[in-house]
Amino acid sequence: MSNTFTSILFGLLGGGLLLAFIRLLKGQHGTDRAVALDTATLISTNLLVFIAFLEGRSMLVDVALVYSVLSFLGVLAIARYLDGGLR
C-alpha cells in the first residue's frame, strides 16, 4: 500500500476522531454526547484494524473486536441511563 494513501487515510480518521471528540465536549444534550462517543469508538476501532493490517498483527484485530463489543455495551448502558433507567 502506498505511503500517500496511508497518510490520507490516517489523516481522515484522525480528523474524524478530532471532530467526534469536539462534539463530545461541546454537545448540548446527553444524546449528542452519547452519539459522539459511539462515533469516536467506531473510528478508533477502524484505526486499530487498519494498524493491524499494516503491521500484519492479527492480535490487534482481536483487540479491536473486544473493544467494539465493550463499546456497544457501553452505549447501551448510556442509552438506558438517558432513557430513565430501569422502571
C-alpha positions in Angstrom: 0.0 0.0 0.0 1.4 3.4 -0.9 2.5 5.9 1.7 0.3 8.6 0.2 -2.8 6.5 0.6 -1.8 5.5 4.2 -1.2 9.2 5.1 -4.5 10.3 3.7 -6.4 7.5 5.5 -4.7 8.3 8.8 -5.4 12.0 8.3 -9.1 11.4 7.6 -9.5 9.0 10.5 -7.6 11.4 12.8 -9.7 14.3 11.6 -12.9 12.4 12.2 -11.8 11.4 15.7 -10.9 15.0 16.5 -14.4 16.2 15.3 -16.1 13.5 17.3 -14.2 14.5 20.5 -15.1 18.1 19.9 -18.7 17.1 19.7 -18.3 15.0 22.8 -17.1 18.1 24.7 -19.4 20.7 23.3 -22.6 18.6 22.9 -25.7 20.3 24.0 -27.6 17.3 25.2 -26.7 13.9 26.6 -27.8 12.2 23.4 -25.4 14.3 21.4 -22.6 13.3 23.6 -23.6 9.6 23.5 -23.6 9.6 19.7 -20.2 11.4 19.6 -18.8 8.8 22.0 -20.1 6.0 19.8 -18.6 7.6 16.7 -15.2 8.1 18.4 -15.1 4.4 19.5 -16.1 3.3 16.0 -13.3 5.4 14.4 -10.7 4.2 16.9 -11.8 0.6 16.2 -11.2 1.3 12.5 -7.8 2.7 13.3 -6.9 -0.5 15.2 -7.9 -2.7 12.4 -6.0 -0.6 9.9 -2.9 -0.6 12.0 -3.3 -4.4 12.4 -3.4 -4.7 8.6 -0.4 -2.5 8.1 1.7 -4.3 10.8 0.5 -7.8 10.0 -0.5 -8.4 13.6 -3.8 -10.4 13.9 -3.8 -9.9 17.7 -4.8 -6.3 17.1 -7.9 -7.4 15.3 -8.9 -9.4 18.3 -8.4 -6.4 20.5 -10.5 -4.3 18.1 -13.3 -6.9 18.3 -13.3 -6.9 22.1 -13.2 -3.1 22.1 -16.1 -2.8 19.8 -18.3 -5.2 21.8 -17.5 -3.3 25.0 -18.2 0.0 23.3 -21.6 -1.3 22.1 -22.4 -2.4 25.7 -21.3 1.0 27.0 -23.6 2.8 24.5 -26.5 0.5 25.6 -25.9 1.4 29.2 -25.7 5.1 28.4 -28.9 4.9 26.4 -30.6 3.1 29.2 -29.5 5.8 31.7 -30.6 8.6 29.4 -34.0 6.9 29.0 -34.6 7.0 32.7 -33.1 3.7 33.9 -34.9 0.6 35.0 -38.6 1.1 35.7 
